[in-house]
Amino acid sequence: MSSLPSKKQILIVDSDLIHVKNLVHILEEHGFDTLSVSSAQVALQKASSLDIDMIVLGEVLPDTNGFDLCVRLKSNRNTEHIPVIMLSANCESQQRIRSYHLGADDCLSKDFEKDELLARMESIWRRGNGQFQGRREDRQRKVVQELSRIIEEGLIDPHFQPIYFLKPFRLFGFEVLSRPGVGVFLTNAEELFKAAIKYDMYYPLEMLCWRKAANIVSSCTKNEYVFFNCSPYIIENSKFLTVKTIFEESRIPFDKVVLEITERSSITEQDLFYERLGKYRDQGFSFAVDDVGGGYASLESIVATRPEIVKIDAHIVHNLHQDTVKRSIIKFIVGFCTENDIISVAEGVETPEEMAAVIELGVNAVQGYYLFRPTPELNVRQMKDVCISFS
């Protein structure tokens, strides 16, 4: 295999979601790939199975503390080589000494200066002096081989989750959600697609997902809208303008396809990106912007994309009925959508209380476990039967 990508992946392990969000922003702004988890058990699994370059570890976790997890990481032959930075609320001399005794490579205050964090990270990698390079490359080769196998053998299972229009209550469409198939070690969909982008294998992987889903959809329905996740990486790909052949071959009308712009990769060529969106829109395709309100999809991107549909981030919807700030954010989004003739969709509706709140705030459509869980069986009749319960 030729030279591998050098973009480093950082695993953040912390239960403080605000702190994690800040870390993700800093690291991704400086070209790192990030993955965040909040429990020791999940952290061990991710560190063992993925090509992680560094772990940034908080003190407080729901199932243990950061110091105990550090010991477990450094005593496991699959993870002992991964540098660990401990983040402590009180990183004075005794706390740093304790961290070093437990195997941490550095200890930093949670109130760190951004430049200091980045400098410490680079220092740790320099001190390693190639010590972990062999193991890292072995792990990378393993991931690349697994991605190749998934693509070549079609080891992807499409799932479908319905989206319901609220007034009147009816089936609006369904989102295609792709899951790794049985027998692969990249079992998490988010990790699978992140790895595919990292190793320049995203296009063939996503096209596999679209083709498998389109073949199922074509035999089940042509009346509902079908939402396909669409990374900017796909749109900027030179082959994007031929992607519509998937829908032509499956005989899915272009005007029933919604390409849902996700943030799996950033837009690198703005003019090209929006030019291609325009060409697809001219042929009948619609566009949705995903995760609005969650800190990733900015109003600027909505203005530039001019989507027909805006999907409100599930984190904003979660416990909406108990949070006045979240209510204000959704109220603003709904108002913006109403004024600009955009359909608003609340994602991640999981409880009757959340359902009642989004209805009260005037959201147009809903999606979530409370209504219907993702399923590999596209049974449109069963999805429509849900409408009886809410009519």
C-alpha beads as a LAMMPS data file, in Angstrom:
LAMMPS data file: protein, C-alpha beads

391 atoms
390 bonds

1 atom types
1 bond types

-500.0 500.0 xlo xhi
-500.0 500.0 ylo yhi
-500.0 500.0 zlo zhi

Masses

1 110.0

Atoms # bond

1 1 1 0.000 0.000 0.000
2 1 1 1.204 3.503 -0.799
3 1 1 1.759 6.231 1.740
4 1 1 -1.077 6.619 4.208
5 1 1 -2.832 9.845 5.206
6 1 1 -1.176 11.783 8.021
7 1 1 -4.317 13.390 9.459
8 1 1 -4.334 12.438 13.112
9 1 1 -7.387 11.139 14.961
10 1 1 -7.986 12.213 18.558
11 1 1 -10.268 10.289 20.904
12 1 1 -11.879 12.576 23.500
13 1 1 -13.166 10.791 26.598
14 1 1 -15.196 13.022 28.897
15 1 1 -18.737 13.295 30.280
16 1 1 -18.737 17.115 30.233
17 1 1 -20.536 17.743 26.933
18 1 1 -19.829 21.468 26.849
19 1 1 -16.139 20.841 27.420
20 1 1 -16.137 18.131 24.732
21 1 1 -17.804 20.443 22.240
22 1 1 -15.137 23.073 22.884
23 1 1 -12.348 20.528 22.414
24 1 1 -13.850 19.207 19.180
25 1 1 -14.069 22.735 17.809
26 1 1 -10.440 23.527 18.667
27 1 1 -9.014 20.272 17.334
28 1 1 -11.014 20.120 14.110
29 1 1 -10.238 23.785 13.464
30 1 1 -6.560 22.764 13.463
31 1 1 -6.960 19.842 11.082
32 1 1 -7.430 16.918 13.464
33 1 1 -10.131 14.294 13.161
34 1 1 -12.041 13.746 16.406
35 1 1 -14.171 11.092 18.010
36 1 1 -15.834 11.694 21.388
37 1 1 -17.224 9.204 23.904
38 1 1 -18.398 9.584 27.481
39 1 1 -17.762 6.169 29.051
40 1 1 -14.686 4.084 29.812
41 1 1 -16.149 0.933 28.292
42 1 1 -16.812 2.579 24.933
43 1 1 -13.440 4.352 25.052
44 1 1 -11.590 1.056 25.464
45 1 1 -13.497 -0.466 22.573
46 1 1 -12.786 2.468 20.252
47 1 1 -9.119 2.734 21.249
48 1 1 -8.654 -0.990 20.617
49 1 1 -10.353 -1.134 17.214
50 1 1 -9.521 2.207 15.549
51 1 1 -6.278 3.920 14.565
52 1 1 -6.311 6.491 17.371
53 1 1 -3.289 8.814 17.559
54 1 1 -3.977 10.361 20.952
55 1 1 -6.491 10.199 23.796
56 1 1 -7.571 13.332 25.658
57 1 1 -9.025 12.060 28.905
58 1 1 -11.239 13.826 31.443
59 1 1 -11.408 12.954 35.144
60 1 1 -15.125 12.231 35.561
61 1 1 -16.867 9.420 33.669
62 1 1 -20.183 7.700 34.435
63 1 1 -18.671 4.224 34.844
64 1 1 -15.262 5.017 36.392
65 1 1 -12.802 7.893 36.707
66 1 1 -10.234 9.062 34.198
67 1 1 -7.262 7.896 36.267
68 1 1 -8.522 4.300 36.407
69 1 1 -9.212 4.353 32.679
70 1 1 -5.680 5.612 32.042
71 1 1 -4.295 2.589 33.898
72 1 1 -6.479 0.230 31.867
73 1 1 -5.422 1.832 28.589
74 1 1 -1.731 1.659 29.448
75 1 1 -1.933 -1.958 30.633
76 1 1 -3.717 -3.199 27.495
77 1 1 -1.354 -4.369 24.728
78 1 1 -3.766 -3.029 22.084
79 1 1 -3.818 0.500 23.511
80 1 1 -0.620 0.919 25.556
81 1 1 1.111 2.709 22.672
82 1 1 -1.499 5.498 22.394
83 1 1 -0.393 8.758 24.076
84 1 1 -2.770 10.010 26.788
85 1 1 -3.248 13.590 27.973
86 1 1 -5.146 13.876 31.256
87 1 1 -7.338 16.940 31.694
88 1 1 -7.825 17.769 35.358
89 1 1 -9.838 20.463 37.118
90 1 1 -6.874 20.888 39.463
91 1 1 -3.666 20.044 37.611
92 1 1 -1.173 21.147 40.247
93 1 1 2.052 19.345 41.049
94 1 1 0.585 16.390 42.987
95 1 1 -2.095 15.780 40.365
96 1 1 0.456 15.813 37.549
97 1 1 2.696 13.389 39.459
98 1 1 -0.254 11.066 39.987
99 1 1 -1.102 11.197 36.289
100 1 1 2.482 10.352 35.302
101 1 1 2.614 7.428 37.743
102 1 1 -0.560 6.043 36.194
103 1 1 0.961 6.166 32.711
104 1 1 -0.342 9.452 31.288
105 1 1 2.000 11.208 28.892
106 1 1 0.951 14.663 30.074
107 1 1 -1.458 16.428 32.397
108 1 1 -3.170 19.706 31.643
109 1 1 -5.746 21.894 33.367
110 1 1 -9.274 21.787 31.950
111 1 1 -8.943 25.563 31.641
112 1 1 -6.037 25.135 29.240
113 1 1 -4.826 27.704 26.766
114 1 1 -5.472 26.505 23.219
115 1 1 -1.908 27.076 22.064
116 1 1 -0.525 25.194 25.059
117 1 1 -2.701 22.156 24.353
118 1 1 -1.587 22.034 20.723
119 1 1 2.067 22.499 21.682
120 1 1 1.885 19.710 24.283
121 1 1 0.323 17.363 21.734
122 1 1 3.065 18.031 19.202
123 1 1 5.705 17.610 21.903
124 1 1 4.353 14.181 22.863
125 1 1 4.447 12.992 19.265
126 1 1 8.001 14.302 18.821
127 1 1 9.158 12.545 21.993
128 1 1 7.707 9.320 20.634
129 1 1 10.336 9.597 17.861
130 1 1 8.616 7.005 15.690
131 1 1 8.116 4.584 18.580
132 1 1 4.425 4.046 17.740
133 1 1 4.637 4.486 13.976
134 1 1 4.768 0.769 13.198
135 1 1 1.706 -0.048 15.265
136 1 1 -0.150 2.932 13.848
137 1 1 0.545 1.880 10.268
138 1 1 -0.498 -1.705 11.023
139 1 1 -3.807 -0.417 12.386
140 1 1 -4.280 1.845 9.370
141 1 1 -3.696 -1.043 6.980
142 1 1 -6.238 -3.105 8.876
143 1 1 -8.852 -0.352 8.583
144 1 1 -8.168 0.186 4.861
145 1 1 -8.407 -3.560 4.191
146 1 1 -11.711 -3.717 6.049
147 1 1 -13.114 -0.765 4.098
148 1 1 -12.083 -2.425 0.833
149 1 1 -13.769 -5.659 1.904
150 1 1 -16.978 -3.849 2.856
151 1 1 -17.134 -2.117 -0.521
152 1 1 -16.171 -5.167 -2.597
153 1 1 -18.546 -7.540 -0.781
154 1 1 -21.384 -5.026 -0.338
155 1 1 -21.385 -5.353 3.456
156 1 1 -23.804 -2.489 4.061
157 1 1 -27.381 -2.777 5.311
158 1 1 -29.752 0.086 4.458
159 1 1 -32.214 1.081 7.185
160 1 1 -35.192 3.388 6.802
161 1 1 -36.761 5.834 9.258
162 1 1 -39.994 7.617 8.384
163 1 1 -40.521 11.387 8.567
164 1 1 -44.055 12.568 9.331
165 1 1 -45.714 15.821 8.375
166 1 1 -47.681 17.175 11.336
167 1 1 -50.593 19.160 9.910
168 1 1 -52.274 17.110 8.623
169 1 1 -50.456 14.115 10.120
170 1 1 -49.202 12.001 7.227
171 1 1 -46.154 10.124 6.000
172 1 1 -43.890 12.703 4.345
173 1 1 -41.010 10.417 3.434
174 1 1 -38.162 8.433 4.970
175 1 1 -34.450 8.819 5.516
176 1 1 -31.972 6.195 4.342
177 1 1 -29.605 5.255 7.172
178 1 1 -26.748 2.910 6.277
179 1 1 -25.377 0.434 8.815
180 1 1 -22.280 -1.797 8.601
181 1 1 -23.171 -5.381 7.797
182 1 1 -22.626 -8.458 9.938
183 1 1 -19.042 -9.620 10.435
184 1 1 -17.166 -6.312 10.135
185 1 1 -15.176 -4.734 12.959
186 1 1 -16.121 -1.169 11.971
187 1 1 -19.502 -1.662 13.591
188 1 1 -20.413 2.003 14.162
189 1 1 -21.776 3.870 11.125
190 1 1 -20.232 7.212 12.095
191 1 1 -16.791 5.644 12.519
192 1 1 -17.160 3.753 9.259
193 1 1 -17.839 6.899 7.225
194 1 1 -15.156 8.917 9.037
195 1 1 -12.614 6.222 8.197
196 1 1 -13.797 6.174 4.582
197 1 1 -13.215 9.925 4.270
198 1 1 -9.828 9.657 5.957
199 1 1 -8.631 7.005 3.501
200 1 1 -10.271 8.497 0.385
201 1 1 -12.811 5.668 0.099
202 1 1 -15.933 7.647 0.920
203 1 1 -17.296 7.960 -2.612
204 1 1 -17.479 4.223 -3.436
205 1 1 -18.807 3.468 0.063
206 1 1 -21.608 6.045 -0.125
207 1 1 -22.514 5.012 -3.663
208 1 1 -22.809 1.416 -2.452
209 1 1 -25.197 2.629 0.256
210 1 1 -27.277 4.646 -2.215
211 1 1 -27.529 1.819 -4.752
212 1 1 -28.570 -0.791 -2.203
213 1 1 -31.177 1.537 -0.705
214 1 1 -32.477 2.702 -4.099
215 1 1 -33.035 -0.894 -5.205
216 1 1 -35.214 -1.483 -2.146
217 1 1 -37.095 1.812 -2.494
218 1 1 -37.830 1.258 -6.181
219 1 1 -39.848 -1.874 -5.439
220 1 1 -41.757 -0.408 -2.487
221 1 1 -42.795 3.164 -3.232
222 1 1 -42.508 6.072 -5.605
223 1 1 -44.867 8.458 -3.811
224 1 1 -42.937 9.461 -0.686
225 1 1 -39.798 11.587 -0.489
226 1 1 -36.556 9.653 0.018
227 1 1 -33.745 11.363 1.975
228 1 1 -30.189 10.311 1.105
229 1 1 -27.302 11.570 3.255
230 1 1 -24.969 13.538 1.014
231 1 1 -21.609 14.793 2.246
232 1 1 -19.969 17.838 0.611
233 1 1 -17.200 15.347 -0.232
234 1 1 -19.625 13.613 -2.625
235 1 1 -20.841 16.819 -4.253
236 1 1 -17.286 18.046 -4.890
237 1 1 -16.276 14.677 -6.367
238 1 1 -15.730 14.788 -10.146
239 1 1 -18.214 11.915 -10.562
240 1 1 -21.075 13.669 -8.754
241 1 1 -22.880 14.810 -11.889
242 1 1 -23.357 11.154 -12.894
243 1 1 -24.784 10.088 -9.517
244 1 1 -28.317 10.674 -10.783
245 1 1 -28.005 7.471 -12.831
246 1 1 -28.605 5.554 -9.588
247 1 1 -32.115 7.021 -9.448
248 1 1 -32.675 6.646 -13.195
249 1 1 -31.798 2.942 -13.033
250 1 1 -34.056 2.457 -9.993
251 1 1 -36.808 4.536 -11.606
252 1 1 -37.102 6.817 -8.591
253 1 1 -38.389 10.229 -9.765
254 1 1 -35.853 13.003 -9.226
255 1 1 -38.534 15.188 -7.652
256 1 1 -38.960 12.622 -4.858
257 1 1 -35.253 12.585 -3.936
258 1 1 -33.960 14.820 -1.129
259 1 1 -30.186 15.049 -0.818
260 1 1 -29.520 15.720 2.851
261 1 1 -26.319 17.736 3.248
262 1 1 -24.393 16.312 6.192
263 1 1 -21.261 17.619 7.862
264 1 1 -19.130 14.500 7.405
265 1 1 -16.677 16.698 5.569
266 1 1 -16.323 20.424 5.102
267 1 1 -16.952 22.334 1.887
268 1 1 -13.587 23.039 0.286
269 1 1 -14.679 24.478 -3.074
270 1 1 -17.616 26.792 -2.387
271 1 1 -18.331 27.925 -5.958
272 1 1 -18.162 24.401 -7.384
273 1 1 -20.289 23.042 -4.547
274 1 1 -23.166 25.485 -5.060
275 1 1 -22.940 25.288 -8.855
276 1 1 -23.494 21.541 -8.679
277 1 1 -26.358 21.921 -6.227
278 1 1 -27.995 24.265 -8.738
279 1 1 -27.663 21.777 -11.595
280 1 1 -29.303 19.033 -9.558
281 1 1 -32.064 21.356 -8.343
282 1 1 -32.816 22.293 -11.963
283 1 1 -33.496 18.600 -12.648
284 1 1 -35.982 18.304 -9.774
285 1 1 -33.863 17.250 -6.797
286 1 1 -34.498 18.888 -3.406
287 1 1 -31.984 19.594 -0.656
288 1 1 -32.063 19.460 3.125
289 1 1 -29.526 20.861 5.583
290 1 1 -28.890 18.543 8.524
291 1 1 -28.134 19.252 12.225
292 1 1 -29.305 22.870 12.210
293 1 1 -28.929 24.433 15.659
294 1 1 -26.349 21.893 16.761
295 1 1 -23.312 24.054 16.133
296 1 1 -22.261 22.634 12.775
297 1 1 -24.738 23.906 10.193
298 1 1 -24.440 27.691 10.171
299 1 1 -27.045 30.151 8.948
300 1 1 -24.509 31.174 6.312
301 1 1 -24.560 27.685 4.784
302 1 1 -28.365 27.687 4.827
303 1 1 -28.470 31.019 3.027
304 1 1 -26.008 29.766 0.406
305 1 1 -27.640 26.351 -0.052
306 1 1 -31.240 27.651 -0.070
307 1 1 -32.558 24.263 1.058
308 1 1 -36.153 23.177 0.664
309 1 1 -35.918 21.435 4.051
310 1 1 -34.101 22.202 7.325
311 1 1 -33.590 19.446 9.891
312 1 1 -33.293 20.595 13.501
313 1 1 -30.504 18.842 15.401
314 1 1 -31.614 16.064 17.777
315 1 1 -29.510 17.501 20.612
316 1 1 -31.641 20.647 20.515
317 1 1 -34.852 18.586 20.503
318 1 1 -33.746 16.400 23.439
319 1 1 -35.592 17.508 26.602
320 1 1 -36.807 20.544 24.717
321 1 1 -39.827 20.858 27.023
322 1 1 -37.506 21.465 30.007
323 1 1 -35.169 24.015 28.425
324 1 1 -36.230 27.568 27.564
325 1 1 -33.024 28.230 25.602
326 1 1 -33.666 25.249 23.328
327 1 1 -37.241 26.417 22.850
328 1 1 -35.990 29.845 21.810
329 1 1 -33.541 28.331 19.305
330 1 1 -36.241 26.186 17.709
331 1 1 -38.696 29.070 17.687
332 1 1 -36.134 31.132 15.776
333 1 1 -35.443 28.305 13.279
334 1 1 -39.164 27.751 12.690
335 1 1 -39.715 31.468 12.138
336 1 1 -36.816 31.614 9.681
337 1 1 -38.194 28.595 7.795
338 1 1 -41.735 29.969 7.693
339 1 1 -40.585 33.296 6.279
340 1 1 -38.495 31.579 3.603
341 1 1 -40.934 28.794 2.628
342 1 1 -38.682 26.070 4.038
343 1 1 -40.025 22.884 5.664
344 1 1 -38.713 22.379 9.223
345 1 1 -38.145 18.847 10.539
346 1 1 -37.398 18.050 14.191
347 1 1 -35.032 15.072 14.465
348 1 1 -34.648 12.784 17.462
349 1 1 -38.155 13.065 18.922
350 1 1 -38.125 10.354 21.583
351 1 1 -40.875 11.213 24.096
352 1 1 -44.501 12.451 24.138
353 1 1 -43.277 15.623 25.859
354 1 1 -40.809 16.402 23.080
355 1 1 -43.507 15.667 20.501
356 1 1 -45.935 18.068 22.199
357 1 1 -43.262 20.768 22.400
358 1 1 -42.315 20.683 18.709
359 1 1 -45.988 20.771 17.733
360 1 1 -46.547 23.772 20.006
361 1 1 -43.573 25.592 18.450
362 1 1 -44.919 25.109 14.938
363 1 1 -42.380 22.638 13.516
364 1 1 -43.668 21.197 10.226
365 1 1 -42.483 17.595 10.465
366 1 1 -40.951 15.100 12.910
367 1 1 -38.642 12.096 12.938
368 1 1 -37.552 9.943 15.862
369 1 1 -37.840 6.814 17.969
370 1 1 -41.106 7.982 19.544
371 1 1 -42.797 7.576 16.182
372 1 1 -40.824 4.845 14.415
373 1 1 -37.380 3.309 14.814
374 1 1 -35.046 2.752 11.854
375 1 1 -35.761 -0.585 10.223
376 1 1 -34.104 -2.674 7.479
377 1 1 -37.595 -3.616 6.241
378 1 1 -39.169 -0.831 4.187
379 1 1 -42.832 -1.459 4.965
380 1 1 -44.604 1.704 3.833
381 1 1 -48.001 0.406 4.897
382 1 1 -46.748 -0.102 8.447
383 1 1 -45.243 3.393 8.450
384 1 1 -48.566 4.850 7.326
385 1 1 -50.436 2.951 10.019
386 1 1 -48.664 5.132 12.609
387 1 1 -50.648 8.075 11.258
388 1 1 -53.838 6.596 12.691
389 1 1 -52.451 6.893 16.228
390 1 1 -51.614 10.578 15.851
391 1 1 -54.497 11.805 13.712

Bonds

1 1 1 2
2 1 2 3
3 1 3 4
4 1 4 5
5 1 5 6
6 1 6 7
7 1 7 8
8 1 8 9
9 1 9 10
10 1 10 11
11 1 11 12
12 1 12 13
13 1 13 14
14 1 14 15
15 1 15 16
16 1 16 17
17 1 17 18
18 1 18 19
19 1 19 20
20 1 20 21
21 1 21 22
22 1 22 23
23 1 23 24
24 1 24 25
25 1 25 26
26 1 26 27
27 1 27 28
28 1 28 29
29 1 29 30
30 1 30 31
31 1 31 32
32 1 32 33
33 1 33 34
34 1 34 35
35 1 35 36
36 1 36 37
37 1 37 38
38 1 38 39
39 1 39 40
40 1 40 41
41 1 41 42
42 1 42 43
43 1 43 44
44 1 44 45
45 1 45 46
46 1 46 47
47 1 47 48
48 1 48 49
49 1 49 50
50 1 50 51
51 1 51 52
52 1 52 53
53 1 53 54
54 1 54 55
55 1 55 56
56 1 56 57
57 1 57 58
58 1 58 59
59 1 59 60
60 1 60 61
61 1 61 62
62 1 62 63
63 1 63 64
64 1 64 65
65 1 65 66
66 1 66 67
67 1 67 68
68 1 68 69
69 1 69 70
70 1 70 71
71 1 71 72
72 1 72 73
73 1 73 74
74 1 74 75
75 1 75 76
76 1 76 77
77 1 77 78
78 1 78 79
79 1 79 80
80 1 80 81
81 1 81 82
82 1 82 83
83 1 83 84
84 1 84 85
85 1 85 86
86 1 86 87
87 1 87 88
88 1 88 89
89 1 89 90
90 1 90 91
91 1 91 92
92 1 92 93
93 1 93 94
94 1 94 95
95 1 95 96
96 1 96 97
97 1 97 98
98 1 98 99
99 1 99 100
100 1 100 101
101 1 101 102
102 1 102 103
103 1 103 104
104 1 104 105
105 1 105 106
106 1 106 107
107 1 107 108
108 1 108 109
109 1 109 110
110 1 110 111
111 1 111 112
112 1 112 113
113 1 113 114
114 1 114 115
115 1 115 116
116 1 116 117
117 1 117 118
118 1 118 119
119 1 119 120
120 1 120 121
121 1 121 122
122 1 122 123
123 1 123 124
124 1 124 125
125 1 125 126
126 1 126 127
127 1 127 128
128 1 128 129
129 1 129 130
130 1 130 131
131 1 131 132
132 1 132 133
133 1 133 134
134 1 134 135
135 1 135 136
136 1 136 137
137 1 137 138
138 1 138 139
139 1 139 140
140 1 140 141
141 1 141 142
142 1 142 143
143 1 143 144
144 1 144 145
145 1 145 146
146 1 146 147
147 1 147 148
148 1 148 149
149 1 149 150
150 1 150 151
151 1 151 152
152 1 152 153
153 1 153 154
154 1 154 155
155 1 155 156
156 1 156 157
157 1 157 158
158 1 158 159
159 1 159 160
160 1 160 161
161 1 161 162
162 1 162 163
163 1 163 164
164 1 164 165
165 1 165 166
166 1 166 167
167 1 167 168
168 1 168 169
169 1 169 170
170 1 170 171
171 1 171 172
172 1 172 173
173 1 173 174
174 1 174 175
175 1 175 176
176 1 176 177
177 1 177 178
178 1 178 179
179 1 179 180
180 1 180 181
181 1 181 182
182 1 182 183
183 1 183 184
184 1 184 185
185 1 185 186
186 1 186 187
187 1 187 188
188 1 188 189
189 1 189 190
190 1 190 191
191 1 191 192
192 1 192 193
193 1 193 194
194 1 194 195
195 1 195 196
196 1 196 197
197 1 197 198
198 1 198 199
199 1 199 200
200 1 200 201
201 1 201 202
202 1 202 203
203 1 203 204
204 1 204 205
205 1 205 206
206 1 206 207
207 1 207 208
208 1 208 209
209 1 209 210
210 1 210 211
211 1 211 212
212 1 212 213
213 1 213 214
214 1 214 215
215 1 215 216
216 1 216 217
217 1 217 218
218 1 218 219
219 1 219 220
220 1 220 221
221 1 221 222
222 1 222 223
223 1 223 224
224 1 224 225
225 1 225 226
226 1 226 227
227 1 227 228
228 1 228 229
229 1 229 230
230 1 230 231
231 1 231 232
232 1 232 233
233 1 233 234
234 1 234 235
235 1 235 236
236 1 236 237
237 1 237 238
238 1 238 239
239 1 239 240
240 1 240 241
241 1 241 242
242 1 242 243
243 1 243 244
244 1 244 245
245 1 245 246
246 1 246 247
247 1 247 248
248 1 248 249
249 1 249 250
250 1 250 251
251 1 251 252
252 1 252 253
253 1 253 254
254 1 254 255
255 1 255 256
256 1 256 257
257 1 257 258
258 1 258 259
259 1 259 260
260 1 260 261
261 1 261 262
262 1 262 263
263 1 263 264
264 1 264 265
265 1 265 266
266 1 266 267
267 1 267 268
268 1 268 269
269 1 269 270
270 1 270 271
271 1 271 272
272 1 272 273
273 1 273 274
274 1 274 275
275 1 275 276
276 1 276 277
277 1 277 278
278 1 278 279
279 1 279 280
280 1 280 281
281 1 281 282
282 1 282 283
283 1 283 284
284 1 284 285
285 1 285 286
286 1 286 287
287 1 287 288
288 1 288 289
289 1 289 290
290 1 290 291
291 1 291 292
292 1 292 293
293 1 293 294
294 1 294 295
295 1 295 296
296 1 296 297
297 1 297 298
298 1 298 299
299 1 299 300
300 1 300 301
301 1 301 302
302 1 302 303
303 1 303 304
304 1 304 305
305 1 305 306
306 1 306 307
307 1 307 308
308 1 308 309
309 1 309 310
310 1 310 311
311 1 311 312
312 1 312 313
313 1 313 314
314 1 314 315
315 1 315 316
316 1 316 317
317 1 317 318
318 1 318 319
319 1 319 320
320 1 320 321
321 1 321 322
322 1 322 323
323 1 323 324
324 1 324 325
325 1 325 326
326 1 326 327
327 1 327 328
328 1 328 329
329 1 329 330
330 1 330 331
331 1 331 332
332 1 332 333
333 1 333 334
334 1 334 335
335 1 335 336
336 1 336 337
337 1 337 338
338 1 338 339
339 1 339 340
340 1 340 341
341 1 341 342
342 1 342 343
343 1 343 344
344 1 344 345
345 1 345 346
346 1 346 347
347 1 347 348
348 1 348 349
349 1 349 350
350 1 350 351
351 1 351 352
352 1 352 353
353 1 353 354
354 1 354 355
355 1 355 356
356 1 356 357
357 1 357 358
358 1 358 359
359 1 359 360
360 1 360 361
361 1 361 362
362 1 362 363
363 1 363 364
364 1 364 365
365 1 365 366
366 1 366 367
367 1 367 368
368 1 368 369
369 1 369 370
370 1 370 371
371 1 371 372
372 1 372 373
373 1 373 374
374 1 374 375
375 1 375 376
376 1 376 377
377 1 377 378
378 1 378 379
379 1 379 380
380 1 380 381
381 1 381 382
382 1 382 383
383 1 383 384
384 1 384 385
385 1 385 386
386 1 386 387
387 1 387 388
388 1 388 389
389 1 389 390
390 1 390 391
